[in-house]
Amino acid sequence: MKKLSCFMLLGVLFADAAIADFVEPAPVEKQVVAETAVNTKGGFVGGNETIVTVKQVNEMRDDVPVVVQGHIVQRMGHEKYLFEDATGSITVEIDDDEWRGQTIMPTDSVKLYGEVDRGIFKTEIDVDRVEKI
């Protein structure tokens, strides 16, 4: 009888320990809302974006979100490109997966969505999305 009581007590303790580490998954409805917020399927994206110039970007603080419009005119290295608009040029960093299958030529107009990457000696734009227009 003593052995049975010990086994039952140990079983309860181990069961409680196993349940303590369990994290209940989010309900399906919440997961769907989170996925649609990313807008992976396309569609309308609000028209309230403010396009800034290269000159304005050079005067902005670090990590400020920006949208610039112009031309990518030259590749400067791995994931580094020279972007130009009417006010000047700036280095942009575009990760390989941000192209999303688009082929861009120097004659193509593009919108770049990203954020200011301000360093000690120069300012760049870290691009999150490339849109050919």
The first five atom37 places (N, CA, C, CB, O) and aatype in JSON, in Angstrom:
{
  "aatype": [12, 11, 11, 10, 15, 4, 13, 12, 10, 10, 7, 19, 10, 13, 0, 3, 0, 0, 9, 0, 3, 13, 19, 6, 14, 0, 14, 19, 6, 11, 5, 19, 19, 0, 6, 16, 0, 19, 2, 16, 11, 7, 7, 13, 19, 7, 7, 2, 6, 16, 9, 19, 16, 19, 11, 5, 19, 2, 6, 12, 1, 3, 3, 19, 14, 19, 19, 19, 5, 7, 8, 9, 19, 5, 1, 12, 7, 8, 6, 11, 18, 10, 13, 6, 3, 0, 16, 7, 15, 9, 16, 19, 6, 9, 3, 3, 3, 6, 17, 1, 7, 5, 16, 9, 12, 14, 16, 3, 15, 19, 11, 10, 18, 7, 6, 19, 3, 1, 7, 9, 13, 11, 16, 6, 9, 3, 19, 3, 1, 19, 6, 11, 9],
  "atom_mask": [
    [1, 1, 1, 1, 1],
    [1, 1, 1, 1, 1],
    [1, 1, 1, 1, 1],
    [1, 1, 1, 1, 1],
    [1, 1, 1, 1, 1],
    [1, 1, 1, 1, 1],
    [1, 1, 1, 1, 1],
    [1, 1, 1, 1, 1],
    [1, 1, 1, 1, 1],
    [1, 1, 1, 1, 1],
    [1, 1, 1, 0, 1],
    [1, 1, 1, 1, 1],
    [1, 1, 1, 1, 1],
    [1, 1, 1, 1, 1],
    [1, 1, 1, 1, 1],
    [1, 1, 1, 1, 1],
    [1, 1, 1, 1, 1],
    [1, 1, 1, 1, 1],
    [1, 1, 1, 1, 1],
    [1, 1, 1, 1, 1],
    [1, 1, 1, 1, 1],
    [1, 1, 1, 1, 1],
    [1, 1, 1, 1, 1],
    [1, 1, 1, 1, 1],
    [1, 1, 1, 1, 1],
    [1, 1, 1, 1, 1],
    [1, 1, 1, 1, 1],
    [1, 1, 1, 1, 1],
    [1, 1, 1, 1, 1],
    [1, 1, 1, 1, 1],
    [1, 1, 1, 1, 1],
    [1, 1, 1, 1, 1],
    [1, 1, 1, 1, 1],
    [1, 1, 1, 1, 1],
    [1, 1, 1, 1, 1],
    [1, 1, 1, 1, 1],
    [1, 1, 1, 1, 1],
    [1, 1, 1, 1, 1],
    [1, 1, 1, 1, 1],
    [1, 1, 1, 1, 1],
    [1, 1, 1, 1, 1],
    [1, 1, 1, 0, 1],
    [1, 1, 1, 0, 1],
    [1, 1, 1, 1, 1],
    [1, 1, 1, 1, 1],
    [1, 1, 1, 0, 1],
    [1, 1, 1, 0, 1],
    [1, 1, 1, 1, 1],
    [1, 1, 1, 1, 1],
    [1, 1, 1, 1, 1],
    [1, 1, 1, 1, 1],
    [1, 1, 1, 1, 1],
    [1, 1, 1, 1, 1],
    [1, 1, 1, 1, 1],
    [1, 1, 1, 1, 1],
    [1, 1, 1, 1, 1],
    [1, 1, 1, 1, 1],
    [1, 1, 1, 1, 1],
    [1, 1, 1, 1, 1],
    [1, 1, 1, 1, 1],
    [1, 1, 1, 1, 1],
    [1, 1, 1, 1, 1],
    [1, 1, 1, 1, 1],
    [1, 1, 1, 1, 1],
    [1, 1, 1, 1, 1],
    [1, 1, 1, 1, 1],
    [1, 1, 1, 1, 1],
    [1, 1, 1, 1, 1],
    [1, 1, 1, 1, 1],
    [1, 1, 1, 0, 1],
    [1, 1, 1, 1, 1],
    [1, 1, 1, 1, 1],
    [1, 1, 1, 1, 1],
    [1, 1, 1, 1, 1],
    [1, 1, 1, 1, 1],
    [1, 1, 1, 1, 1],
    [1, 1, 1, 0, 1],
    [1, 1, 1, 1, 1],
    [1, 1, 1, 1, 1],
    [1, 1, 1, 1, 1],
    [1, 1, 1, 1, 1],
    [1, 1, 1, 1, 1],
    [1, 1, 1, 1, 1],
    [1, 1, 1, 1, 1],
    [1, 1, 1, 1, 1],
    [1, 1, 1, 1, 1],
    [1, 1, 1, 1, 1],
    [1, 1, 1, 0, 1],
    [1, 1, 1, 1, 1],
    [1, 1, 1, 1, 1],
    [1, 1, 1, 1, 1],
    [1, 1, 1, 1, 1],
    [1, 1, 1, 1, 1],
    [1, 1, 1, 1, 1],
    [1, 1, 1, 1, 1],
    [1, 1, 1, 1, 1],
    [1, 1, 1, 1, 1],
    [1, 1, 1, 1, 1],
    [1, 1, 1, 1, 1],
    [1, 1, 1, 1, 1],
    [1, 1, 1, 0, 1],
    [1, 1, 1, 1, 1],
    [1, 1, 1, 1, 1],
    [1, 1, 1, 1, 1],
    [1, 1, 1, 1, 1],
    [1, 1, 1, 1, 1],
    [1, 1, 1, 1, 1],
    [1, 1, 1, 1, 1],
    [1, 1, 1, 1, 1],
    [1, 1, 1, 1, 1],
    [1, 1, 1, 1, 1],
    [1, 1, 1, 1, 1],
    [1, 1, 1, 1, 1],
    [1, 1, 1, 0, 1],
    [1, 1, 1, 1, 1],
    [1, 1, 1, 1, 1],
    [1, 1, 1, 1, 1],
    [1, 1, 1, 1, 1],
    [1, 1, 1, 0, 1],
    [1, 1, 1, 1, 1],
    [1, 1, 1, 1, 1],
    [1, 1, 1, 1, 1],
    [1, 1, 1, 1, 1],
    [1, 1, 1, 1, 1],
    [1, 1, 1, 1, 1],
    [1, 1, 1, 1, 1],
    [1, 1, 1, 1, 1],
    [1, 1, 1, 1, 1],
    [1, 1, 1, 1, 1],
    [1, 1, 1, 1, 1],
    [1, 1, 1, 1, 1],
    [1, 1, 1, 1, 1],
    [1, 1, 1, 1, 1]
  ],
  "atom_positions": [
    [[0.82, -1.18, 0.0], [0.0, 0.0, 0.0], [0.87, 1.26, 0.0], [-0.93, -0.01, 1.2], [0.56, 2.26, -0.64]],
    [[1.97, 1.16, 0.75], [2.88, 2.29, 0.82], [3.47, 2.6, -0.56], [4.01, 2.0, 1.83], [3.58, 3.77, -0.94]],
    [[3.84, 1.55, -1.31], [4.41, 1.73, -2.64], [3.4, 2.37, -3.58], [4.89, 0.38, -3.21], [3.75, 3.25, -4.37]],
    [[2.16, 1.94, -3.51], [1.11, 2.51, -4.36], [0.92, 3.99, -4.08], [-0.21, 1.76, -4.16], [0.75, 4.79, -5.0]],
    [[0.93, 4.36, -2.81], [0.78, 5.78, -2.44], [1.94, 6.61, -2.96], [0.67, 5.93, -0.91], [1.75, 7.72, -3.45]],
    [[3.15, 6.07, -2.86], [4.33, 6.79, -3.36], [4.25, 6.99, -4.87], [5.62, 6.03, -3.0], [4.53, 8.07, -5.38]],
    [[3.86, 5.92, -5.6], [3.74, 6.04, -7.05], [2.67, 7.05, -7.45], [3.43, 4.68, -7.67], [2.85, 7.81, -8.4]],
    [[1.57, 7.07, -6.74], [0.49, 8.02, -7.04], [0.96, 9.46, -6.77], [-0.77, 7.71, -6.2], [0.67, 10.36, -7.56]],
    [[1.67, 9.66, -5.68], [2.17, 10.99, -5.35], [3.18, 11.46, -6.38], [2.81, 10.98, -3.95], [3.13, 12.61, -6.82]],
    [[4.08, 10.58, -6.77], [5.05, 10.93, -7.81], [4.37, 11.22, -9.14], [6.07, 9.8, -7.99], [4.75, 12.15, -9.85]],
    [[3.36, 10.44, -9.48], [2.61, 10.67, -10.73], [1.96, 12.03, -10.75], [0.0, 0.0, 0.0], [1.99, 12.72, -11.77]],
    [[1.35, 12.43, -9.63], [0.71, 13.75, -9.53], [1.74, 14.86, -9.66], [-0.06, 13.89, -8.2], [1.5, 15.84, -10.36]],
    [[2.88, 14.71, -9.0], [3.93, 15.73, -9.08], [4.46, 15.89, -10.5], [5.07, 15.39, -8.14], [4.63, 17.02, -10.97]],
    [[4.73, 14.77, -11.19], [5.24, 14.85, -12.55], [4.19, 15.4, -13.51], [5.69, 13.47, -13.02], [4.53, 16.14, -14.44]],
    [[2.94, 15.07, -13.3], [1.87, 15.59, -14.15], [1.74, 17.1, -13.99], [0.52, 14.9, -13.81], [1.57, 17.82, -14.97]],
    [[1.84, 17.59, -12.75], [1.78, 19.03, -12.51], [2.96, 19.74, -13.15], [1.75, 19.32, -11.01], [2.8, 20.82, -13.71]],
    [[4.14, 19.14, -13.09], [5.33, 19.74, -13.69], [5.19, 19.81, -15.21], [6.59, 18.95, -13.3], [5.59, 20.8, -15.82]],
    [[4.63, 18.78, -15.81], [4.45, 18.77, -17.26], [3.43, 19.81, -17.69], [4.01, 17.39, -17.72], [3.61, 20.46, -18.72]],
    [[2.38, 19.98, -16.92], [1.35, 20.96, -17.27], [1.87, 22.38, -17.08], [0.1, 20.74, -16.41], [1.45, 23.27, -17.82]],
    [[2.76, 22.61, -16.13], [3.28, 23.94, -15.86], [4.04, 24.5, -17.06], [4.19, 23.92, -14.64], [4.02, 25.71, -17.27]],
    [[4.72, 23.66, -17.85], [5.47, 24.12, -19.0], [4.63, 24.25, -20.26], [6.6, 23.2, -19.26], [5.1, 24.78, -21.26]],
    [[3.43, 23.78, -20.22], [2.56, 23.81, -21.39], [2.04, 25.22, -21.63], [1.39, 22.82, -21.22], [1.53, 25.86, -20.7]],
    [[2.16, 25.71, -22.86], [1.62, 27.01, -23.24], [0.53, 26.76, -24.26], [2.72, 27.97, -23.81], [0.78, 26.19, -25.32]],
    [[-0.66, 27.19, -23.94], [-1.79, 26.94, -24.82], [-1.63, 27.76, -26.09], [-3.13, 27.28, -24.12], [-1.34, 28.96, -26.02]],
    [[-1.81, 27.14, -27.27], [-1.69, 27.9, -28.52], [-2.8, 28.94, -28.64], [-1.72, 26.95, -29.72], [-3.89, 28.78, -28.09]],
    [[-2.5, 30.01, -29.38], [-3.49, 31.06, -29.59], [-4.66, 30.51, -30.39], [-2.86, 32.27, -30.29], [-4.46, 29.67, -31.26]],
    [[-5.87, 30.99, -30.12], [-7.02, 30.56, -30.92], [-6.8, 30.9, -32.4], [-8.31, 31.22, -30.41], [-6.08, 31.85, -32.72]],
    [[-7.41, 30.14, -33.27], [-7.24, 30.31, -34.71], [-7.63, 31.71, -35.15], [-8.05, 29.28, -35.47], [-6.97, 32.27, -36.02]],
    [[-8.66, 32.28, -34.59], [-9.11, 33.62, -34.99], [-8.01, 34.65, -34.77], [-10.36, 34.02, -34.21], [-7.82, 35.52, -35.62]],
    [[-7.3, 34.59, -33.66], [-6.23, 35.54, -33.39], [-5.08, 35.36, -34.37], [-5.73, 35.39, -31.96], [-4.47, 36.34, -34.8]],
    [[-4.76, 34.11, -34.73], [-3.69, 33.87, -35.67], [-4.03, 34.44, -37.04], [-3.39, 32.38, -35.78], [-3.16, 35.0, -37.7]],
    [[-5.26, 34.3, -37.47], [-5.67, 34.83, -38.77], [-5.55, 36.35, -38.79], [-7.11, 34.41, -39.1], [-5.08, 36.91, -39.77]],
    [[-5.96, 37.02, -37.72], [-5.87, 38.48, -37.65], [-4.41, 38.9, -37.74], [-6.5, 39.02, -36.35], [-4.09, 39.86, -38.45]],
    [[-3.51, 38.2, -37.03], [-2.09, 38.56, -37.07], [-1.51, 38.37, -38.46], [-1.31, 37.73, -36.06], [-0.69, 39.18, -38.9]],
    [[-1.92, 37.32, -39.16], [-1.4, 37.08, -40.5], [-1.9, 38.11, -41.5], [-1.77, 35.69, -40.96], [-1.15, 38.52, -42.38]],
    [[-3.14, 38.53, -41.39], [-3.66, 39.49, -42.35], [-3.09, 40.88, -42.11], [-5.18, 39.53, -42.29], [-3.08, 41.7, -43.03]],
    [[-2.63, 41.16, -40.91], [-2.04, 42.47, -40.64], [-0.76, 42.67, -41.43], [-1.75, 42.63, -39.14], [-0.39, 43.8, -41.73]],
    [[-0.07, 41.58, -41.79], [1.16, 41.67, -42.56], [0.86, 41.98, -44.02], [1.95, 40.36, -42.44], [1.72, 42.5, -44.73]],
    [[-0.35, 41.68, -44.48], [-0.79, 41.94, -45.85], [0.06, 41.18, -46.87], [-0.74, 43.43, -46.15], [0.6, 41.78, -47.8]],
    [[0.18, 39.87, -46.69], [0.99, 39.06, -47.58], [0.29, 38.72, -48.88], [1.39, 37.8, -46.89], [0.93, 38.28, -49.84]],
    [[-1.02, 38.92, -48.94], [-1.77, 38.55, -50.14], [-1.98, 39.72, -51.08], [-3.11, 37.96, -49.76], [-2.54, 39.54, -52.16]],
    [[-1.55, 40.91, -50.71], [-1.72, 42.07, -51.57], [-3.02, 42.79, -51.29], [0.0, 0.0, 0.0], [-3.72, 42.46, -50.34]],
    [[-3.33, 43.76, -52.1], [-4.54, 44.54, -51.91], [-4.21, 46.0, -51.68], [0.0, 0.0, 0.0], [-3.08, 46.44, -51.87]],
    [[-5.21, 46.74, -51.28], [-5.06, 48.18, -51.07], [-4.27, 48.47, -49.8], [-6.42, 48.85, -50.99], [-4.55, 47.9, -48.74]],
    [[-3.3, 49.34, -49.92], [-2.55, 49.82, -48.75], [-2.76, 51.31, -48.73], [-1.01, 49.43, -48.82], [-2.51, 51.99, -49.73]],
    [[-3.21, 51.85, -47.61], [-3.59, 53.26, -47.46], [-2.79, 54.24, -48.29], [0.0, 0.0, 0.0], [-1.63, 53.99, -48.62]],
    [[-3.4, 55.34, -48.63], [-2.77, 56.34, -49.47], [-2.2, 57.5, -48.69], [0.0, 0.0, 0.0], [-2.04, 58.59, -49.24]],
    [[-1.88, 57.31, -47.43], [-1.42, 58.41, -46.6], [0.09, 58.38, -46.37], [-2.15, 58.4, -45.28], [0.54, 58.74, -45.28]],
    [[0.86, 57.95, -47.35], [2.31, 57.94, -47.2], [2.88, 59.28, -47.65], [2.94, 56.78, -48.0], [2.4, 59.88, -48.6]],
    [[3.9, 59.72, -46.96], [4.57, 60.96, -47.31], [5.92, 60.63, -47.91], [4.72, 61.89, -46.06], [6.77, 60.01, -47.26]],
    [[6.11, 61.03, -49.15], [7.37, 60.78, -49.84], [8.33, 61.9, -49.48], [7.17, 60.67, -51.4], [8.0, 63.09, -49.58]],
    [[9.54, 61.51, -49.04], [10.56, 62.49, -48.69], [11.68, 62.43, -49.71], [11.1, 62.24, -47.26], [11.79, 61.47, -50.47]],
    [[12.51, 63.45, -49.72], [13.63, 63.52, -50.66], [14.91, 63.05, -49.98], [13.8, 64.96, -51.2], [14.98, 62.92, -48.76]],
    [[15.91, 62.79, -50.79], [17.22, 62.39, -50.27], [17.78, 63.5, -49.39], [18.21, 62.06, -51.43], [18.38, 63.24, -48.35]],
    [[17.58, 64.73, -49.79], [18.06, 65.87, -49.0], [17.42, 65.86, -47.6], [17.75, 67.2, -49.73], [18.09, 66.12, -46.61]],
    [[16.12, 65.58, -47.54], [15.43, 65.52, -46.25], [15.92, 64.33, -45.42], [13.92, 65.42, -46.46], [16.09, 64.46, -44.21]],
    [[16.16, 63.18, -46.06], [16.64, 62.0, -45.34], [17.98, 62.3, -44.66], [16.8, 60.8, -46.32], [18.2, 61.88, -43.53]],
    [[18.86, 63.03, -45.34], [20.17, 63.35, -44.78], [20.09, 64.23, -43.54], [21.01, 64.02, -45.81], [21.07, 64.35, -42.81]],
    [[18.94, 64.85, -43.29], [18.75, 65.7, -42.12], [17.94, 65.02, -41.01], [18.07, 66.99, -42.53], [17.73, 65.61, -39.96]],
    [[17.5, 63.78, -41.24], [16.63, 63.08, -40.28], [17.44, 62.31, -39.26], [15.7, 62.13, -41.02], [18.62, 62.02, -39.45]],
    [[16.77, 61.98, -38.15], [17.36, 61.16, -37.08], [17.41, 59.69, -37.52], [16.55, 61.3, -35.77], [16.79, 59.3, -38.51]],
    [[18.14, 58.91, -36.76], [18.25, 57.47, -36.99], [16.92, 56.78, -36.72], [19.35, 56.86, -36.1], [16.17, 57.18, -35.83]],
    [[16.61, 55.75, -37.49], [15.45, 54.87, -37.32], [14.11, 55.52, -37.65], [15.41, 54.38, -35.92], [13.07, 54.98, -37.28]],
    [[14.1, 56.66, -38.34], [12.85, 57.3, -38.75], [12.35, 56.58, -40.01], [13.04, 58.85, -39.01], [13.11, 56.43, -40.96]],
    [[11.08, 56.13, -40.03], [10.56, 55.49, -41.25], [10.44, 56.5, -42.38], [9.18, 54.84, -40.97], [10.02, 57.64, -42.17]],
    [[10.82, 56.08, -43.59], [10.78, 56.96, -44.76], [10.28, 56.23, -45.99], [12.17, 57.55, -45.03], [10.35, 55.0, -46.08]],
    [[9.76, 57.0, -46.93], [9.42, 56.52, -48.27], [10.07, 57.5, -49.23], [7.85, 56.42, -48.49], [9.81, 58.7, -49.18]],
    [[10.92, 56.99, -50.13], [11.58, 57.83, -51.12], [11.21, 57.32, -52.51], [13.13, 57.83, -50.92], [10.92, 56.14, -52.7]],
    [[11.23, 58.24, -53.46], [10.89, 57.88, -54.84], [11.98, 58.39, -55.76], [9.51, 58.46, -55.25], [12.39, 59.55, -55.66]],
    [[12.44, 57.53, -56.65], [13.5, 57.92, -57.59], [13.98, 56.71, -58.36], [0.0, 0.0, 0.0], [13.18, 55.89, -58.81]],
    [[15.31, 56.6, -58.52], [15.91, 55.53, -59.33], [17.08, 54.89, -58.58], [16.38, 56.09, -60.69], [17.88, 55.57, -57.94]],
    [[17.17, 53.58, -58.68], [18.36, 52.87, -58.23], [19.29, 52.84, -59.43], [18.02, 51.41, -57.67], [18.99, 52.19, -60.43]],
    [[20.41, 53.53, -59.32], [21.25, 53.73, -60.51], [22.48, 52.85, -60.57], [21.67, 55.14, -60.58], [23.08, 52.69, -61.64]],
    [[22.89, 52.26, -59.42], [24.13, 51.5, -59.44], [24.19, 50.54, -58.26], [25.33, 52.45, -59.43], [23.71, 50.84, -57.16]],
    [[24.79, 49.39, -58.51], [25.08, 48.45, -57.42], [26.46, 48.81, -56.87], [25.03, 46.93, -57.92], [27.41, 48.98, -57.63]],
    [[26.56, 48.92, -55.54], [27.82, 49.33, -54.93], [28.51, 48.2, -54.18], [27.59, 50.48, -53.99], [29.65, 48.35, -53.75]],
    [[27.84, 47.09, -54.01], [28.38, 45.95, -53.28], [27.24, 45.03, -52.95], [0.0, 0.0, 0.0], [26.11, 45.22, -53.41]],
    [[27.52, 44.02, -52.13], [26.47, 43.07, -51.76], [25.39, 43.79, -50.95], [27.06, 41.89, -50.96], [25.65, 44.27, -49.85]],
    [[24.19, 43.84, -51.49], [23.01, 44.45, -50.87], [23.14, 45.96, -50.66], [22.73, 43.79, -49.54], [22.37, 46.54, -49.9]],
    [[24.1, 46.61, -51.31], [24.26, 48.08, -51.24], [24.08, 48.65, -52.64], [25.67, 48.47, -50.65], [24.66, 48.15, -53.61]],
    [[23.26, 49.7, -52.73], [22.94, 50.31, -54.02], [22.96, 51.83, -53.89], [21.57, 49.83, -54.54], [22.81, 52.36, -52.79]],
    [[23.15, 52.52, -55.01], [23.09, 53.97, -55.05], [21.72, 54.37, -55.55], [24.22, 54.56, -55.94], [21.31, 53.99, -56.65]],
    [[21.01, 55.14, -54.75], [19.67, 55.62, -55.08], [19.74, 57.12, -55.33], [18.65, 55.3, -53.94], [20.44, 57.83, -54.61]],
    [[19.03, 57.6, -56.36], [19.01, 59.02, -56.69], [17.6, 59.53, -56.85], [19.79, 59.28, -57.97], [16.71, 58.82, -57.33]],
    [[17.4, 60.78, -56.42], [16.19, 61.52, -56.78], [16.65, 62.9, -57.24], [15.17, 61.6, -55.57], [17.85, 63.11, -57.43]],
    [[15.74, 63.83, -57.41], [16.08, 65.15, -57.93], [16.97, 65.95, -56.99], [14.83, 65.93, -58.22], [17.61, 66.92, -57.41]],
    [[17.02, 65.58, -55.7], [17.78, 66.38, -54.72], [19.14, 65.8, -54.38], [16.98, 66.51, -53.46], [19.92, 66.45, -53.68]],
    [[19.45, 64.59, -54.85], [20.76, 64.01, -54.54], [20.74, 62.5, -54.58], [0.0, 0.0, 0.0], [19.81, 61.88, -55.09]],
    [[21.81, 61.92, -54.02], [21.93, 60.46, -54.01], [22.28, 59.99, -52.6], [23.0, 59.98, -55.02], [22.81, 60.74, -51.79]],
    [[21.96, 58.72, -52.34], [22.21, 58.12, -51.03], [22.39, 56.62, -51.21], [21.06, 58.43, -50.04], [21.82, 56.02, -52.13]],
    [[23.18, 56.02, -50.34], [23.35, 54.58, -50.35], [22.15, 53.94, -49.66], [24.67, 54.16, -49.65], [21.71, 54.38, -48.6]],
    [[21.63, 52.89, -50.27], [20.52, 52.14, -49.68], [20.95, 50.69, -49.52], [19.22, 52.25, -50.55], [21.7, 50.15, -50.34]],
    [[20.47, 50.06, -48.46], [20.73, 48.64, -48.24], [19.44, 47.87, -48.47], [21.3, 48.38, -46.8], [18.45, 48.07, -47.77]],
    [[19.47, 46.99, -49.46], [18.29, 46.21, -49.81], [18.66, 44.73, -49.7], [17.78, 46.56, -51.25], [19.43, 44.21, -50.51]],
    [[18.11, 44.05, -48.7], [18.35, 42.62, -48.55], [17.8, 41.88, -49.75], [17.72, 42.08, -47.23], [16.84, 42.33, -50.38]],
    [[18.41, 40.75, -50.08], [18.03, 39.99, -51.27], [16.55, 39.63, -51.31], [18.84, 38.72, -51.35], [15.95, 39.63, -52.39]],
    [[15.94, 39.34, -50.16], [14.53, 38.93, -50.15], [13.57, 40.11, -50.29], [14.23, 38.18, -48.89], [12.37, 39.89, -50.49]],
    [[14.04, 41.33, -50.2], [13.16, 42.5, -50.32], [12.82, 42.83, -51.78], [13.81, 43.71, -49.67], [11.91, 43.63, -52.03]],
    [[13.5, 42.24, -52.74], [13.2, 42.49, -54.15], [11.9, 41.82, -54.56], [14.34, 41.98, -55.04], [11.23, 42.29, -55.49]],
    [[11.52, 40.74, -53.9], [10.28, 40.0, -54.15], [10.09, 39.66, -55.63], [9.09, 40.82, -53.65], [8.99, 39.79, -56.17]],
    [[11.16, 39.21, -56.26], [11.08, 38.74, -57.64], [11.06, 39.83, -58.7], [0.0, 0.0, 0.0], [10.93, 39.52, -59.89]],
    [[11.17, 41.09, -58.31], [11.13, 42.19, -59.28], [12.51, 42.4, -59.9], [10.65, 43.49, -58.6], [13.53, 42.24, -59.22]],
    [[12.55, 42.75, -61.17], [13.78, 43.14, -61.83], [13.71, 44.65, -62.04], [13.98, 42.37, -63.19], [12.79, 45.16, -62.67]],
    [[14.69, 45.35, -61.51], [14.71, 46.81, -61.57], [15.9, 47.25, -62.41], [14.78, 47.43, -60.14], [17.02, 46.78, -62.21]],
    [[15.65, 48.15, -63.33], [16.7, 48.74, -64.17], [16.94, 50.18, -63.72], [16.3, 48.69, -65.7], [16.08, 50.76, -63.05]],
    [[18.07, 50.78, -64.05], [18.33, 52.18, -63.68], [17.3, 53.17, -64.24], [19.7, 52.59, -64.14], [17.13, 54.26, -63.7]],
    [[16.62, 52.79, -65.31], [15.62, 53.68, -65.89], [14.26, 53.57, -65.22], [15.47, 53.38, -67.36], [13.38, 54.39, -65.46]],
    [[14.07, 52.54, -64.36], [12.79, 52.33, -63.69], [12.64, 53.24, -62.48], [12.65, 50.86, -63.26], [13.58, 53.41, -61.69]],
    [[11.46, 53.82, -62.34], [11.14, 54.59, -61.14], [10.71, 53.61, -60.05], [10.02, 55.65, -61.41], [9.96, 52.67, -60.3]],
    [[11.18, 53.86, -58.82], [10.85, 52.99, -57.7], [10.49, 53.82, -56.47], [12.02, 52.05, -57.39], [10.91, 54.96, -56.32]],
    [[9.71, 53.19, -55.61], [9.48, 53.72, -54.26], [10.18, 52.75, -53.32], [7.93, 53.86, -53.92], [10.02, 51.54, -53.43]],
    [[10.94, 53.3, -52.41], [11.61, 52.49, -51.41], [11.03, 52.82, -50.04], [13.16, 52.72, -51.43], [10.97, 53.99, -49.65]],
    [[10.59, 51.8, -49.34], [10.04, 51.94, -47.99], [11.08, 51.4, -47.02], [8.66, 51.18, -47.84], [11.53, 50.26, -47.16]],
    [[11.46, 52.2, -46.05], [12.47, 51.75, -45.11], [12.63, 52.7, -43.95], [0.0, 0.0, 0.0], [11.69, 53.4, -43.57]],
    [[13.84, 52.72, -43.4], [14.11, 53.62, -42.29], [15.52, 54.17, -42.41], [13.92, 52.89, -40.94], [16.4, 53.56, -43.01]],
    [[15.7, 55.34, -41.83], [16.99, 56.02, -41.87], [17.98, 55.24, -41.0], [16.87, 57.5, -41.37], [17.67, 54.86, -39.87]],
    [[19.16, 55.01, -41.55], [20.25, 54.36, -40.82], [21.38, 55.37, -40.75], [20.7, 53.0, -41.52], [22.24, 55.43, -41.63]],
    [[21.38, 56.15, -39.69], [22.33, 57.23, -39.55], [23.56, 56.76, -38.78], [21.68, 58.43, -38.84], [23.45, 56.3, -37.65]],
    [[24.71, 56.87, -39.41], [25.98, 56.52, -38.76], [26.76, 57.77, -38.43], [0.0, 0.0, 0.0], [26.28, 58.89, -38.6]],
    [[27.97, 57.57, -37.96], [28.82, 58.71, -37.59], [29.25, 59.48, -38.82], [30.04, 58.24, -36.8], [29.28, 60.71, -38.82]],
    [[29.6, 58.76, -39.88], [30.16, 59.41, -41.06], [29.21, 59.52, -42.24], [31.36, 58.7, -41.48], [29.42, 60.35, -43.12]],
    [[28.16, 58.7, -42.29], [27.23, 58.8, -43.42], [25.85, 58.27, -43.04], [27.78, 58.02, -44.63], [25.68, 57.55, -42.06]],
    [[24.88, 58.66, -43.84], [23.5, 58.25, -43.64], [23.1, 57.35, -44.8], [22.56, 59.48, -43.52], [23.41, 57.63, -45.96]],
    [[22.39, 56.27, -44.48], [21.87, 55.34, -45.49], [20.4, 55.1, -45.21], [22.65, 54.0, -45.49], [19.86, 55.56, -44.2]],
    [[19.75, 54.37, -46.12], [18.38, 53.92, -45.9], [18.4, 52.4, -45.89], [17.4, 54.48, -46.99], [18.89, 51.78, -46.82]],
    [[17.87, 51.82, -44.82], [17.71, 50.37, -44.72], [16.33, 50.05, -45.27], [17.9, 49.85, -43.23], [15.32, 50.35, -44.62]],
    [[16.27, 49.46, -46.45], [15.02, 49.28, -47.19], [14.29, 48.02, -46.74], [15.3, 49.21, -48.7], [14.87, 46.94, -46.62]],
    [[12.99, 48.18, -46.49], [12.12, 47.05, -46.12], [11.3, 46.55, -47.3], [11.19, 47.45, -44.99], [10.9, 45.39, -47.33]],
    [[11.06, 47.43, -48.28], [10.21, 47.04, -49.42], [10.59, 47.89, -50.64], [8.7, 47.21, -49.08], [10.82, 49.09, -50.53]],
    [[10.64, 47.25, -51.8], [10.91, 47.92, -53.07], [9.65, 47.81, -53.91], [12.14, 47.29, -53.82], [9.1, 46.73, -54.1]],
    [[9.19, 48.94, -54.42], [8.0, 48.97, -55.26], [8.31, 49.64, -56.58], [6.83, 49.69, -54.55], [8.66, 50.82, -56.62]],
    [[8.19, 48.9, -57.67], [8.42, 49.46, -59.01], [7.17, 50.22, -59.42], [8.75, 48.33, -60.06], [6.06, 49.7, -59.34]],
    [[7.35, 51.47, -59.87], [6.18, 52.28, -60.27], [6.27, 52.7, -61.72], [6.05, 53.52, -59.38], [5.38, 53.38, -62.23]]
  ]
}
